[in-house]
């Protein structure tokens, strides 16, 4: 066989195999997907992530393996995903705290807006303003009136400086004109225990955590930060109904991927996740958490992330909030 004929055959074989190769390269997903949750197993974000992962793998036909990487308010897990390839095989499921970390940790090795692409919100749930029974607050208005009359005499707890509860508390201070003192704890259980004991006056607690303690009579629920009353606490008014519109600080969980992820992969992930969120199993589990399934178009979620991050950055700067060491 002559050299020219051999090269001709090699070229023909290459051209014949090109379509199959292209199809193989475009097939997504073709292996297991890693879903990084930057909080501990059993946390609200983790439960939401695992619920979605279980349904998502049915839609995509590949395993979706949840990997917990807790630490530094979610920074450790987010850093891992930011440095991953944008091939759709490493996902980040994070809470709204993701938008605060850029301001709380100036030395971050990633840029929240530039290094991640938002896929969709997964779930949203209100915070509940819960108060110590010993204080005898009759309503949210009563709390605000008393705190205004006695500046620096009331306290609110959080799971640490820079935490979601801390940011919610400072937003409430600014919106109502009160000067409640922030008392940081190592975690939510320690803070809530001191509210129950009457050593701290109130706390901004996600509905799933607040519900059992309110129903048991250990805490007084004054308002929920939602557009409508929660079916789980139908007698508790929204913050707007209580006379304080604009003080809401909702807890939400969303999905993100590295910014280099291609459009087709992003579309596949978004479509599969929206389908996962619409399943009866997902809705039932979210209902048990007091959470609402919250799928939205990718562009809409991206805009929400941008706007909320700008507002959160201003709040952190104006209130002088710093992360716990």
C-alpha distance (Angstrom), angle and dihedral (degrees) to the residues before:
residue distance angle dihedral
X1 . . .
X2 3.76 . .
X3 3.80 121.6 .
X4 3.82 91.7 -114.9
X5 3.80 92.3 51.2
X6 3.82 91.7 48.0
X7 3.83 91.2 51.3
X8 3.80 90.4 47.3
X9 3.81 91.1 54.0
X10 3.82 91.7 47.0
X11 3.80 91.0 51.0
X12 3.79 92.3 47.8
X13 3.79 91.4 51.0
X14 3.78 91.5 48.7
X15 3.80 91.9 50.8
X16 3.79 91.7 47.0
X17 3.79 91.1 52.6
X18 3.79 95.7 44.6
X19 3.83 97.0 87.4
X20 3.80 91.7 49.8
X21 3.80 90.7 47.9
X22 3.80 91.4 49.8
X23 3.79 90.9 50.0
X24 3.79 90.5 50.1
X25 3.79 91.6 50.6
X26 3.80 92.2 48.4
X27 3.80 96.0 46.7
X28 3.78 106.4 110.2
X29 2.89 126.6 -148.6
X30 3.78 105.1 20.0
X31 3.82 98.2 152.4
X32 3.79 142.6 22.7
X33 3.81 119.4 -51.1
X34 3.80 122.9 -139.9
X35 3.81 117.3 -139.9
X36 3.81 110.8 -163.4
X37 3.82 116.1 -153.7
X38 3.82 110.1 -171.8
X39 3.81 93.9 -152.8
X40 3.79 135.9 68.7
X41 3.79 124.3 -76.0
X42 3.79 110.5 -89.8
X43 3.80 94.9 29.6
X44 3.79 117.5 128.5
X45 3.81 91.6 -105.8
X46 3.80 90.3 49.5
X47 3.81 94.3 50.1
X48 3.80 90.8 49.7
X49 3.80 91.6 47.0
X50 3.81 93.5 49.4
X51 3.80 92.1 47.8
X52 3.79 90.8 53.1
X53 3.83 92.6 42.9
X54 3.80 91.6 55.4
X55 3.79 92.2 53.8
X56 3.80 96.2 36.7
X57 3.79 93.8 59.0
X58 3.80 88.9 55.8
X59 3.80 89.5 56.2
X60 3.80 96.9 43.2
X61 3.80 97.9 38.4
X62 3.80 94.5 -129.9
X63 3.82 133.4 93.5
X64 3.81 116.2 -92.6
X65 3.79 107.0 -154.4
X66 3.80 118.9 -161.5
X67 3.80 115.5 -140.5
X68 3.82 119.3 -170.8
X69 3.81 114.7 -145.5
X70 3.81 105.1 170.3
X71 3.78 125.3 -179.9
X72 3.81 144.5 101.6
X73 3.79 95.3 23.5
X74 3.79 92.8 -56.6
X75 3.80 96.8 -45.3
X76 3.81 96.2 117.3
X77 3.78 94.6 55.6
X78 3.79 93.3 41.7
X79 3.82 90.5 51.3
X80 3.79 89.9 54.2
X81 3.80 92.3 53.6
X82 3.81 93.9 42.7
X83 3.80 89.0 58.6
X84 3.82 94.4 46.9
X85 3.79 127.8 100.6
X86 3.79 115.1 -90.5
X87 3.79 93.1 -123.8
X88 3.80 98.3 116.1
X89 3.79 94.8 -107.1
X90 3.81 96.7 103.9
X91 3.81 118.4 55.7
X92 3.79 131.8 179.2
X93 3.80 121.6 -143.4
X94 3.80 106.7 -169.3
X95 3.78 139.2 160.3
X96 3.79 128.5 -121.5
X97 3.82 85.9 -84.4
X98 3.81 85.8 81.6
X99 3.81 88.2 77.1
X100 3.80 94.4 54.8
X101 3.77 99.9 50.4
X102 3.79 96.1 77.8
X103 3.81 88.5 65.3
X104 3.79 97.4 35.1
X105 3.81 95.4 51.5
X106 3.85 108.8 38.4
X107 3.81 91.7 -177.8
X108 3.81 95.6 61.9
X109 3.79 114.0 144.8
X110 3.80 91.8 -145.4
X111 3.80 136.4 55.2
X112 3.79 111.9 -128.6
X113 3.81 95.4 -145.6
X114 3.81 100.2 33.7
X115 3.80 100.8 41.2
X116 3.81 100.1 44.2
X117 3.78 135.2 54.8
X118 3.82 114.9 -152.4
X119 3.81 112.4 -130.6
X120 3.80 103.2 -175.2
X121 3.76 142.4 -46.6
X122 3.78 110.5 -97.9
X123 3.79 105.1 -167.7
X124 3.76 141.2 -5.7
X125 3.76 130.1 -160.5
X126 3.78 135.2 171.1
X127 3.74 127.7 -111.4
X128 3.79 114.8 -124.5
X129 3.79 119.7 -141.2
X130 3.79 100.6 -134.9
X131 3.79 122.6 -174.5
X132 3.77 138.1 -165.0
X133 3.78 110.8 -91.9
X134 3.80 88.7 -138.7
X135 3.80 90.9 67.0
X136 3.79 91.9 60.8
X137 3.79 96.2 -145.5
X138 3.81 108.0 -179.2
X139 3.81 94.9 -163.6
X140 3.79 143.2 -16.4
X141 3.80 88.1 -91.8
X142 3.80 89.2 55.3
X143 3.80 90.5 51.9
X144 3.81 93.0 50.1
X145 3.81 94.0 45.1
X146 3.78 92.3 51.2
X147 3.81 93.3 44.8
X148 3.81 91.0 50.0
X149 3.80 90.9 50.4
X150 3.82 91.9 50.7
X151 3.83 109.7 35.6
X152 3.81 116.1 -160.4
X153 3.80 91.9 9.9
X154 3.80 98.0 100.6
X155 3.79 130.4 65.6
X156 3.78 139.4 -157.3
X157 3.78 126.0 -162.3
X158 3.79 133.9 -137.9
X159 3.78 139.8 179.1
X160 3.81 90.0 -108.4
X161 3.78 143.7 -39.5
X162 3.79 109.5 -58.3
X163 3.81 93.5 18.2
X164 3.78 123.0 134.5
X165 3.80 91.4 -101.2
X166 3.81 90.6 51.7
X167 3.80 92.2 51.7
X168 3.82 90.8 45.6
X169 3.79 90.1 50.7
X170 3.80 93.9 51.0
X171 3.80 90.9 46.8
X172 3.80 88.6 52.7
X173 3.81 91.2 48.4
X174 3.80 92.0 51.5
X175 3.81 95.2 44.8
X176 3.81 95.9 47.6
X177 3.79 100.0 34.8
X178 3.79 94.7 -123.0
X179 3.80 126.4 134.3
X180 3.77 104.9 -141.9
X181 3.80 114.0 168.9
X182 3.79 118.6 -117.7
X183 3.83 115.9 -127.9
X184 3.84 111.5 -169.2
X185 3.81 122.8 -156.1
X186 3.79 134.1 -171.5
X187 3.78 90.9 -108.0
X188 3.79 145.7 -8.2
X189 3.84 96.8 -94.2
X190 3.82 92.2 56.8
X191 3.80 92.0 48.2
X192 3.79 94.5 47.1
X193 3.80 92.0 48.0
X194 3.80 89.3 57.2
X195 3.81 91.5 49.1
X196 3.80 89.3 51.8
X197 3.80 89.2 49.2
X198 3.80 91.1 50.2
X199 3.80 95.3 -117.1
X200 3.83 90.6 116.5
X201 3.79 122.9 36.2
X202 3.79 106.0 -140.7
X203 3.80 146.8 -9.5
X204 3.82 138.1 -159.9
X205 3.78 102.4 -127.1
X206 3.83 129.2 177.9
X207 3.78 110.6 -111.0
X208 3.83 96.8 -112.7
X209 3.81 90.6 58.1
X210 3.79 95.6 40.0
X211 3.78 97.8 48.4
X212 3.83 102.0 74.0
X213 3.81 93.5 44.8
X214 3.79 93.5 47.6
X215 3.79 92.0 48.2
X216 3.81 89.9 48.4
X217 3.80 89.7 54.1
X218 3.81 94.0 -117.6
X219 3.81 94.6 119.2
X220 3.80 135.6 27.8
X221 3.81 115.3 -125.3
X222 3.81 109.7 -145.5
X223 3.82 102.2 173.5
X224 3.79 144.4 -18.3
X225 3.79 122.1 -129.8
X226 3.78 97.2 -129.6
X227 3.78 140.4 108.6
X228 3.80 90.2 -114.6
X229 3.77 136.1 18.9
X230 3.77 117.1 -81.9
X231 3.79 116.4 -109.5
X232 3.81 86.1 -139.1
X233 3.84 91.3 58.5
X234 3.81 104.0 25.2
X235 3.81 94.5 163.7
X236 3.80 94.4 54.8
X237 3.83 114.3 90.6
X238 3.77 125.4 -133.6
X239 3.80 117.1 -108.7
X240 3.82 88.4 -105.9
X241 3.81 91.9 52.5
X242 3.79 87.8 49.7
X243 3.79 88.8 57.4
X244 3.80 100.7 -99.5
X245 3.79 110.2 101.0
X246 3.79 114.4 175.1
X247 3.79 98.7 34.2
X248 3.81 94.5 97.5
X249 3.79 119.2 128.8
X250 3.78 106.0 179.7
X251 3.78 125.2 -163.5
X252 3.79 113.4 -129.1
X253 3.79 137.7 167.9
X254 3.80 124.4 -148.5
X255 3.79 142.7 175.5
X256 3.82 123.5 -115.7
X257 3.81 136.1 178.6
X258 3.82 133.3 -167.0
X259 3.80 111.5 -75.3
X260 3.81 91.9 -117.4
X261 3.81 92.0 66.2
X262 3.80 111.2 125.2
X263 3.78 124.2 -116.5
X264 3.83 96.1 -113.2
X265 3.80 92.4 51.2
X266 3.80 90.9 46.1
X267 3.81 90.4 50.9
X268 3.81 91.7 50.5
X269 3.79 92.1 49.4
X270 3.78 93.1 46.5
X271 3.79 93.9 48.6
X272 3.80 93.4 46.7
X273 3.80 93.0 46.8
X274 3.81 93.5 49.2
X275 3.80 88.5 51.8
X276 3.81 90.2 48.5
X277 3.80 90.6 52.1
X278 3.80 91.5 51.8
X279 3.80 94.8 56.6
X280 3.78 119.5 112.9
X281 3.81 90.7 -125.7
X282 3.79 92.1 55.8
X283 3.79 93.1 47.5
X284 3.80 91.8 48.7
X285 3.81 93.3 50.9
X286 3.79 92.6 44.8
X287 3.80 89.9 50.5
X288 3.79 88.2 55.9
X289 3.81 88.6 55.5
X290 3.77 94.1 46.3
X291 3.81 87.3 -115.8
X292 3.80 129.5 136.3
X293 3.78 122.1 -137.9
X294 3.80 104.3 -117.0
X295 3.82 113.5 -173.4
X296 3.78 115.5 165.6
X297 3.81 138.2 169.5
X298 3.77 112.8 -78.2
X299 3.80 93.7 -117.2
X300 3.79 91.9 49.6
X301 3.80 91.9 51.9
X302 3.81 90.6 47.1
X303 3.80 90.4 53.8
X304 3.80 92.0 46.8
X305 3.81 89.8 52.0
X306 3.80 91.5 50.4
X307 3.81 94.9 48.2
X308 3.81 95.2 43.5
X309 3.79 92.1 47.2
X310 3.80 91.4 53.7
X311 3.82 90.9 50.3
X312 3.81 92.6 45.6
X313 3.81 91.7 48.9
X314 3.81 91.0 53.2
X315 3.79 92.0 47.9
X316 3.81 93.2 50.2
X317 3.79 91.5 47.7
X318 3.81 95.6 46.3
X319 3.80 94.3 45.5
X320 3.80 93.5 43.7
X321 3.80 92.0 -126.6
X322 3.81 116.9 178.7
X323 3.78 128.7 -173.4
X324 3.78 120.6 -110.2
X325 3.79 114.2 -96.5
